Amino acid sequence: MPEPARERRRRRRPDLRKLMFVLPNLFTVSSIFCGVYSIMLSAGEATGDNFYRAAVAIFFGNFFDAFDGRVARMTKTQSEFGVELDSLADVITFGVAPAILVYKWALYELGFLGIAIAGVYAACGAIRLARFNVTARSEGGVQRYFVGLPIPLAAGMLVSLVIALQHQRSADSLAAWPIAVVVLVLAFLMVSTIRYRTFKEAGLNPRTLLVFVLVIAVGVVIAYRGRPSLVLLVYFSFYILLGLAEELLFGRRRRAAARARAAAAVPVGPESDPDEPLLPAEEDDVGVEGTPAAAGACDDGEHDP
């Protein structure tokens, strides 16, 4: 080999830009490992310690999933591959792993019905992610709302329930039916069109700082007067109830406004029948991720809030 060519090869440096594309995907793959580890623990011996570690593994998966999209945006390495990988990781870590955990923890007492309920939860999580992948690519700008409960938050609710109530389960003082109802409600909320706030429009100001301090203070009081394991359960429950309350209070008015806009946008001409009823618009399209009424919430990753 000629000496100049050999010299050029020695001077060639790795393309750091290409290596940066691997960084956000490492976070996503770490989330997958957490989900697999949780599944292995849940499928092992049915002990309180295994259930606790399986729940904590899912929380760690939530941490990695929350940062892969932020890392991708910081390094400007967003890609379609990363979006698809993130959705597959979410199915494992926040769909399959919590379903197996809650079945082994409580739903096994219901026999085949418990298997079916756990399967419904995992299937609804997969449907939600597929809905997002199909519809959310056309939407841009700041996303003010999730449409339906995000799957990481649904999984967080389940695992916080396991952590908070594992002592009651070990004492056989907790029936399986209330847990089954909670799992089915979470499954329904994931595929619903109920809107949940992303809080992405909340900037750093005295009002948001006051709310943040208040939330932390409530958590400290609950941990001091009750048990620290109840703090996350209260946080997740409050967020879910906040979305339901806003839907009950403002949902009908929002849908009426959407129908009025749809009616005003359709011209009445010779080829249109003014008496023909218009199809109602299911969701307000202002600030909602994905397309109106059908967009899945961004469950972190390359498309996270």
Secondary structure as the mmCIF struct_conf table of DSSP 4:
data_model
#
loop_
_struct_conf.conf_type_id
_struct_conf.id
_struct_conf.beg_label_comp_id
_struct_conf.beg_label_asym_id
_struct_conf.beg_label_seq_id
_struct_conf.end_label_comp_id
_struct_conf.end_label_asym_id
_struct_conf.end_label_seq_id
HELX_RH_AL_P HELX_RH_AL_P1 GLU A 3 ARG A 11
HELX_RH_AL_P HELX_RH_AL_P2 LEU A 16 MET A 20
TURN_TY1_P TURN_TY1_P1 PHE A 21 PHE A 21
HELX_RH_AL_P HELX_RH_AL_P3 VAL A 22 ALA A 43
BEND BEND1 GLY A 44 GLY A 44
HELX_RH_AL_P HELX_RH_AL_P4 GLY A 48 MET A 74
TURN_TY1_P TURN_TY1_P2 THR A 75 LYS A 76
HELX_RH_AL_P HELX_RH_AL_P5 GLU A 80 ASP A 90
HELX_RH_PI_P HELX_RH_PI_P1 VAL A 91 VAL A 96
HELX_RH_AL_P HELX_RH_AL_P6 ALA A 97 TRP A 105
TURN_TY1_P TURN_TY1_P3 ALA A 106 ALA A 106
HELX_RH_3T_P HELX_RH_3T_P1 LEU A 107 LEU A 110
TURN_TY1_P TURN_TY1_P4 GLY A 111 GLY A 111
HELX_RH_AL_P HELX_RH_AL_P7 PHE A 112 THR A 135
HELX_RH_3T_P HELX_RH_3T_P2 ALA A 136 SER A 138
BEND BEND2 GLY A 141 GLY A 141
STRN STRN1 TYR A 145 VAL A 147
BEND BEND3 GLY A 148 GLY A 148
HELX_RH_AL_P HELX_RH_AL_P8 ILE A 151 SER A 170
TURN_TY1_P TURN_TY1_P5 ALA A 171 ASP A 172
BEND BEND4 LEU A 174 LEU A 174
HELX_RH_AL_P HELX_RH_AL_P9 ALA A 176 VAL A 191
BEND BEND5 SER A 192 SER A 192
STRN STRN2 ARG A 195 ARG A 197
TURN_TY1_P TURN_TY1_P6 LYS A 200 GLU A 201
BEND BEND6 LEU A 204 ASN A 205
HELX_RH_AL_P HELX_RH_AL_P10 PRO A 206 ARG A 225
BEND BEND7 GLY A 226 GLY A 226
TURN_TY1_P TURN_TY1_P7 PRO A 228 SER A 229
HELX_RH_AL_P HELX_RH_AL_P11 LEU A 230 ALA A 265
BEND BEND8 VAL A 266 VAL A 266
TURN_TY1_P TURN_TY1_P8 PRO A 270 GLU A 271
BEND BEND9 SER A 272 SER A 272
TURN_TY1_P TURN_TY1_P9 PRO A 274 ASP A 275
BEND BEND10 GLU A 276 GLU A 276
HELX_LH_PP_P HELX_LH_PP_P1 PRO A 277 ALA A 281
BEND BEND11 GLU A 283 GLU A 283
BEND BEND12 VAL A 286 GLY A 287
STRN STRN3 VAL A 288 VAL A 288
BEND BEND13 GLU A 289 THR A 291
TURN_TY1_P TURN_TY1_P10 PRO A 292 ALA A 294
HELX_LH_PP_P HELX_LH_PP_P2 ALA A 295 ALA A 297
BEND BEND14 ASP A 300 ASP A 300
HELX_RH_3T_P HELX_RH_3T_P3 GLY A 301 HIS A 303
#
